[in-house]
Amino acid sequence: MVTEQDKPFTLKVGFSVSKRIFRSAVDRNFFKRRMRECFRLNKNTIYEKLASKNIELSFMLIYVGNETLDFKEFEIKIKQLLIRLSEKVSEFYPN
């Protein structure tokens, strides 16, 4: 019997921040935490589409900017990214 916990994840995401731009590990961890939280709050945008089409997806989010964005700006960017990704999934998997 397969339970919810036995099913594979339909979405796997990694987060990275450039060490070349942000030398301090504290700064890199701050940005990764912020990206993870924005993604967690908005993942339903893509998650429902992947689950309905029975698609598994893995990708990385890499922060390469050198300016500090506040939480709302991060959230807007993550939302835009997930909407575009969702559209691409629909484009490649039309059923």
N, C-alpha and C positions, 0 to 999 in steps of 0.2 A: 504494500500500500504506500503510495507516494503522498507525503504531507507537504504543507507549504514550505517547511524548512528544508525538505529534501530537493525541492525544485531549484534549478540553477538560477542565478540572478540574471535578469534580463538586461541590466545596465550596470556596467563597472566603469568607474571614473577615477582617474589619478590627478593629482594637483602638483604643480611644480612652480618654483620661483627661481629666476636666474641668480646664481651666486655671483656672477660677474657684475650685476647691477646692484644687488643688495648683499653686501659683504657680511653683515651681521645675521647670525642665525635667528636671533630674536625677530628681526624684521621679516625674514623669509617665512618664519612660522606664523607671524601675524597675518601676512597676506594669504597663506594657505588656509588658515582658520577662517578667514573672512570669505574666501572663495568657497570653501566647504559649506559654510552656513548659508550663503546665498544659493548655492546649488541645492542644498537640502530643502530649503523653503520653496523652491520652484521646480523641483524634479518631476512633478506630476505632469507638467507640460509634455514631456517626452515619454515618461514611463508608461502612461496609459496607452499611447500609440504603439509602443514596442510590445507591450503585453497583449494587446488585441490582435496584433499581426504575428505573434509568437516569434519575435526577433530578439536576438541577443546582440548587444552593442558594447564595445569597450573603447574608451577614448581618454585623452589627457587634456587637461586645461593648463596651459603654461602662461604665467604672467610675465610679460616681457617689458612692460612699461616702466618708466623710471620715476613717475610721479605717484603720489599717494592719493588714492581715491577714497571718498567716504563710503559708508555702507550702502547708501541709496544708489550711488553711481555704480558700484559693483553689482548691485542687484539688477539694475536696469540692463547692464551689459550681459549678465548671465541670462536674463530673460530673453533678450534679443538672440543670443546664441542658441538657446534651447528651442526657440520658435523656428529659427532657420534650420536647425538640425532636424526638427520634427517635419518641416516641409520637405527636406531632402529624403527623409525616410519614406514619406508618402510618395515622393517622386520615383524612388527606386523600387518600392514595394507597393504597387497600387491596390492590390486586393486587400 
